[in-house]
Amino acid sequence: MAEQDRRSDARRNDELILRTAARVLADDPGAGIQRIADEAGLVRMSVYRRYRNRDALRRAIHDAAAAEANAVLDRTAGLDAVSALRALIVEMAAIIQRYPVLAVTTDWQPKPGDTRRPAPPPPARRMHQAVLALVERGRRDGVLRGDLPPELLPQAVTGTLHVVSRFARSLHADPELIGTQVADLLLTGFAVSRPGT
């Protein structure tokens, strides 16, 4: 087997393990490596070779999700801040559907100024910084409100997606539609514009 084929197989297995673990751990946070391997159709050693325990799997899931979100940020670099944020929110909803454990995790990111929590890993930190930079650019361009703290929007996005995705998963809702609706809610709100307001 050629080296490229082996790398391709390893990437597919890794993706299978992470997505299976994300689904299994969403349903049962205490599920063991054996159950994850069984659900993925792999032997337990295939999982242990890559991840030594559930915590390592959870970290890898968060890293994979952050890397996917960072790829969206890279693709939308030339767009205005609101369009880039909209694309990111829609993709984040799809990412949560691919990795459902993210919808039941309560510690997505540390609160601003929380020194007791470990720093997020580089992919998550890069994504958070890129979103804050987008918010700041939107404020400077006059398309996002300047009277709110810039950290509020990333927290609102993750919190809203966290809650909505849990309902969407149980209703088997279309993740792209959910993402679009959450983006509309966060970027334009519930209120209907009225003349003179």
Secondary structure, DSSP 4 states (H G I P E B T S, - for coil): --HHHHHHHHHHHHHHHHHHHHHHHHH-TT--HHHHHHHHT--HHHHHTT-SSHHHHHHHHHHHHHHHHHHHHHHTTTS-HHHHHHHHHHHHHHHHHHSTHHHH-S-SSPPTT--SSPPPPHHHHHHHHHHHHHHHHHHHTTSS-SSS-TTHHHHHHHHHHHHHHHHHHHHT--HHHHHHHHHHHHHH-SPPP-TT-
